[in-house]
Amino acid sequence: MDLNAPIRRRASSSAMITDDDDDQTHFRDSGRLIPTKSVSAMLSMTLTKTLAVCLVALPLLLAVRLVLPYAASSDRTVGFADARILEKLPRNSTAVASEDDHFQSSDMSYDKLLGGLLAPGFKEGSCLSRYQSSLYRKTSPHKPSSYLLSRLRNYEDLHKRCGPYTKSYNRTVQQLRSGDIISSEDSLECKYVVWISFSGLGNRILTVASAFLYAILTNRVLLIDPGKDMPDLFCEPFPETSWFLPTDFPLKSKFDLFEQKTPNSYGNMVKKNMLNTSAQLFPSYLYLHLVHDYDDNDKLLFCDQDQELVSKVPWLIMKSDNYFVPSLFLSPSFGQELSRLFPQKATVFYHLSRYLFHPSNQVWGLITRYYQTYLAKADERIGIQVRVFEYKTGPYQHVMDQILACTLKHKVLPEISQKEQPLVPSSKPKSKAVLVTSLSSGYFENLRNMYWENPTVSGDLIGVYQPSHEEFQQTEKRLHNRKAWAEMYLLSLTDVLVTSAWSTFGYVAQGLGGLKPLILLKPENHTVPDPPCLQVISMEPCFHAPPFYDCKTKSGADTGKIVPHVRHCEDMSWGLKLVDIHADI
């Protein structure tokens, strides 16, 4: 079905034939002239009959209105297929279908702005996913705070004033072109964080979210390096402006050369004692190296006293492959603001991802077509994301054994029977759609054959599906990344999720979907771990390379024990993640 096709509304109207000659005193009927008085009598009788019909019909119309109180209104969003609308319904709910595939339900609410998270006013056709996404998801139990909504609207205003090619942007860029040094007395309305496109797609999504939160906390404008495919994958998130860095940005040609030893690297300048708060001159830009190989000097960025230094520099150029949000929560200067933004600490990525990352129309087509074809009609949707950190893609028998050990133990998938057990005619089996994502097709094929060749003990009907199997990661290929983004999103639409340890692909899916998955622990020596998987305590991604440094004591420390809402990850013992304090630790 064409998602862009407008809803076809059929309006019934009655027509009345009138005589256009106002001076006519007789009517002609079959060649006879009828006196006006006769005509008046006829009209009087017709009017009486009409009133009688209305008196009879009106109570019937009121009764129909009471039975169907939620008839489709004229402001509903353009035609959606039943798969999407029915996903919003409770299991026992019913829907009414019209001839134009427009579905309604008295149990369904269409919150296209996600509780105020999204700004209204975008042209819907330019980014179909922005306002349609809620039709695929259950009502969220996690509501954004009013303070977060206020800060997002304020940020949108800031971005509109300071975005690409505005007067403030042009002035700041001109200063950047004119020299490497600025005076502390220079007054700049706008300061920026520039995110360099780097690493795989999952890492990029996590780091953009991190950079955006940092921009909000420091009152900066976030600009995104388009790289090779960012505009092809994502819609613009901010109204009436762009978040993409212009191609003529003065430092863009140096992005690939930036590394730890770059002269304007923050860690390098700290190491050489080239920055201090009392200085009158500052560099016009700093490069922030937050990649997994960064050193102790680079990590000082997360300390309050270093933030004071950085705050004076108009341009921060950031390269990262880490979800560094947990370290922001360790900073006392950010603590109060973060608590107001996110009273539920474990919803940071959940809210930011739904605000920032809207699939482009091309990717949205991949998502919706697959969902409607294979997943929509199932009673339950199960996602299994397999990521193997081996030289070869696989499939590996120990990984297959681990998947089954986890899913059967936790009753995600049903046991199979070696005997045919015909269904009782009166019973209705439960259907489950299993979505497998992996570079290899082997795990999908094993599961599909297992549930095709054998009945389940419970009588459940299992369908197993895999959108693609690219065999190896192809980060620089546009279609590969479209499929990867579509599969992350499809996983986020499942009811139950199983992911793989260390995988940012899985982190994005769980965070976007607000899911706490079972996570397959990393195997050692090609053997199934015991236990094979663990239930995570929060839906937040893991920060893989956090600093182990206490900024207050200026000494090494276990940063997973400094504040109660930052804990070590289930799949990576040295990693950090956000949790809600009341969660079972």
Secondary structure, 3 states (H helix, E strand, C coil): CCCCCCCCCCCCCCCCCCCCCCCCCCEEECCEEECHHHHHHHHHHHHHHHHHHHHHHHHHHHHHHHHCCCCCCCCCCCCCCHHHHHHCCCCCCCCEECCCCCEECCCCCCCCCCCCCCCCCCCHHHCHHHHHHHHHCCCCCCCCCHHHHHHHHHHHHHHHHHCCCCHHHHHHHHHHHHCCEEECCCCCCCCEEEECCCCCHHHHHHHHHHHHHHHHHCCCEEEECCCCCHHHHECCCCCCCCCECCCCCCCHHHHHHCCCCCCCEHHHHHHCCCCCCCCCEEECEEEEEECCCCCHHHHHHHCHHHHHHHCCCCEEEEEECCCCHHHHCCCHHHHHHHHHHCCCHHHHHHHHHHHHCCECHHHHHHHHHHHHHHHCCCCEEEEEECCCCCCCCCCCHHHHHHHHHHHHHCCCCCCECCCCCCCCCCCCCCEEEEEEECCCCHHHHHHHHHHHHCCECCCCEEEEECCCCCCCCCCCCHHHHHHHHHHHHHHHCCCEEEEECCCHHHHHHHHHHCCCCEEECCCECCECCCCCEEECCCCCCCECCCCCEECCCCEECCHHHCCCCEEECCCCCCCEEECCCCCCC
